[in-house]
């Protein structure tokens, strides 16, 4: 049986949900005031996602939902519908807008449900104000479903405005390995994106379709155009499959300055997508976009 507990401590800016089965083999900790992000995850007694302290969430974006854009927008500037918009520059060292607008929003717990086999929580954020850089209203729902060996993250975005808007979306989880040097990421891709010093897309490099990247001592900050909707992560103690419901997917791999940790980020767009159009989608008024990411121990 599963149990769900919410903790609210306004004095210390804490608002999180803990989901746990009674055998303590699976566990999830979701911070509502950090964009509804998953800050800890245990499946089959394996600690897949851990707190990255002392690294700050505002710098890591750990497990953040990246919307309305994943990755970077060069100089925070883009043109849509023949109008120029200026996003806030939240990555000042590169002069970019980074990872969207909801990573630091507070989500509300809408529904919760437990059964002997799983637990579900539904979280929601509603943007009611037209910001200068993204003058559109929307709502975003996050449904987390935890079982003993899997986590499902269902995301729904509804355009509540009277105007269409552009978007991409992504997820930014960091995974723990007991020995990252002996771990590997498996995926299919024909294209690797060439990035400049500001991590803005400049071109494409053709690569072999079947890719296995052995982490070893590599420093990674790379983006790939995926040929399938599945990514594999293999460690000495556990392996998982991460699948997307999207047909067109991209993968960002990043090794942070933190031991035995790697960011494996599924996205629907790439760096500077609002300007280069790679993976860019348009959401019409009153329409809803759905995406599911399924992570399962194998």
N, C-alpha and C positions, 0 to 999 in steps of 0.2 A: 504494500500500500504506500501511496505517496502522501506527502504533506506539503503545504504551501504556507509560508510565513512572511509577512511584510513588516519591515522595521522602518520607522520614521523618526529621525532625530534632527530636528530643524536647527538646533544649536550647533551641531557639527556638520550640517549640510549633508546628512545621510538620508537616503530614501531608496531602499532596496528590497528585493524579493528573494527569498531562498526557497528552492524546491529540492526535496530530498525523499528518496525511498527509505523505508524503515530499516533496510539492511545496510544503508549508507554506501551502496555500490554505485549509485548515480546521484549527482548533485549539481545544481545550477544556481548561480548568484547573479541577479540582474539588477543593475542600478537604474532606477527610473529617472533620476535627476542627471544622469550622464547619457542622455539620448536613448534610454532603454537598452543599454549595452550589456552584453554577457561578460561579466568580469571573472567568473570562475566556472569551470565545467569538469565534472568527473563522470566517466562512463566505465562500467565494469571495473571499478576501483582504480582506473588510470586517470591521473590528473592531466587532462589535455590543455586546459586554459588556467593560468594562474595569475594572481595579482602581480603587476610588474613594478611595484614599489622598489626603489625610490623614483623610478621614472614617472613623470607626471602624465595624467590622462590627456591633458591639453596638447602634449607633445607626441604621444604615442597613438592617440585615437583608438585605443585598444578595443576591439570588437564593435566599434562604432558602425552604425548604419550610415552610409554615405549617400546623401540625397540633398538637393537635386543634381549634384554632380559628384562623381568619384574622382579621386586624384586631384590634379591641379588645373586651374584656369590662369593662363599667363597674364600677369599684371592685373588679374581680377576683372578683365574687360572682355566683353563679347557683344556681338550684334545679333539681334533676333527680331524678325518682322520689321526690318529696316530701321531699328532703333538700337542705340548703343547703351549698354548697361554697365555699371561699375559695382562689382562686388567688394566687400571688405577684404583687405589684405591681411590674412591671419597667419601668413608665413612670410614674415618681413625679410628674412635673410635671402629669400629667393624672389621676393616681390610677387608672390602668387596668392590667389585664393585657394584654399586647400580643404578638400574632403566635405564640401557641402555645408548645409545650414542647420541640420538637426542633431548633430553629434553632442551638443551641450544643452539641448532642450529637455524639459521635464515631461515625461510621459505619465499618463494616468492608467491605473489598473482598472480595466473595464469588466473583465470576466475571469473566473478561475474555475478549474474543474480537476478532480482527481478520480482515478479508478485504480484497481489493483495493478494495472499494467502501465499506466502513464499519468502524467500531469500536464495540464495546459494552462497558460495564462495569456490573456489578450490585453495588449497595451495600446494606448492611442495618444497621438499629439495632433492638435489642430492649429494650423497657422491661420490666424484671422486678420493679420495686418500685412499690407503690401509693403515689403521692404524695398529700399531704393535699388538694390542690385538684383532682386528677384521679385518683382511686383505682382505676385500671384498668390492666391490662397489655396490651401490644400489640407487634407488630413492624411495621416499615415498610421496604419495599424501594424503592430508586430504581434504575431502569435508564436510563442515558443511552446513546443511539445517535447517533453523529456520522457524517454523510456530508459531501460537499463543499459542499452547499448547504442542509443541514437539520440540525436537532437534535430528536430525540424524547426526551421525558422521560416514562417510564412509572412511576407510583407505585402501589404495592399496600400496603394497610393491613389487617393481620389482627388480629382481636380474640382474644387468647390468654387472656382472662379467663373467668370463669363468669358474668359480669354483662354486660348491654348497656351501651353508653355512647354519649353524643351527640358529634357532631363536625361540623366543616366543614374544608375544606382549601383551600390556595391556594399560589401561587408568586409570588415577589417579585423578579423580575429588573429591573435598571436597564439601559436601552439607550442607547448612545451614538449621537449624530448629528453629522455634520460641521458642520451648521448647524441647531440645534434651532429657531431662529426661523422657518426655512422648511420645517419638518416638520409632519406632521399624523397624527392617529389617526382611523381609520375604523371604525365599528361601528353596529349597530342596537339601539335602545333606546327604550322608551316611558316609562321611569321613572328619575329621578335622585333619590337619597336626600338628604334635608336633614339636616345634621349640626350639632350644637351646638359650643360652644367646646372641648369635650373630644373632638370627633370621634366622638361617640356618635349613632347614628341617632335622629332625632326625628320624621321624616315623609317624605312622598313628593311630588315635583314631577313633573307630567305634561309630557313633552317630545315633540318630533317623532321618528319612528322612525329615519330615516336621519340619522346624526350624523357630521359631519366636524369635528373640533376642530383648528383651526390653532393650533399652539403659540404662535408669535410671542413676546410677552413675558409671557404668562399665568403666574400662579402657581397651580398645580393641586393639589388634594387632594380629589378628587371620586369618588363611587361611583355606578355605573349598573347597572340590571337589564337584562341582555342579551336581545335577541329572537332571536339566533342564536349559534352556537358559534364564530364567527370574528371576529377583531380584525385590522385592518390597520394597519401603521405605514409611513409614506412619508417618506423623507428625500431630499435632493438627490442622494445617491450610491447609495442602495440602498432597497429596500422589502421588507417581509416580511409573511407571513400567519401568524397564531398561532391555531391551532384546538384546541378541547377536545373530548374524547370525551363530556363531560357534556351532558345536555339542558338543564339549568337552570344558567345561569352569570351571574356578576357581574364587573364590571370596576372596579378602582380605578386612578385615574391620579394620579400625584404627581410634582411637580417639586422635586427636592432642591436644597439650596444648593451645587450643583456644576455647572459650565458644560456646556452641550450634552448634558444627561442627563435622562432621564425614566423613571420607574418605570411599567411597564404590567403590572398584576397581575391575572391571571385567578384567580378564587376561586369556591367553591361556596356561600359565605355572606357576610354583611355584618357591619358593626360591631355588637357586642352580640347576635350571633345566638343565643348560649346563653340569652338572656332574651327576645328578640323572636321567635325561631323562624324567621327568614327564612333559608332554605336549609339549616336544621338537618337532619342525618341521624342515624339510629340504627343502630349496628352490633351485630348479635347475636353471642353467643359462638361462636367458631370460624369465623365468616364472614369473608370478605375483600372489601374494597372496592378497585376499580381505577379509575384515571383516567389519561388520556394527554393530554399537551400536545405538539403538533407545531408547530415553528417552521420556516418554509421561506422562503428568499429567492425572490422572484418578479420 
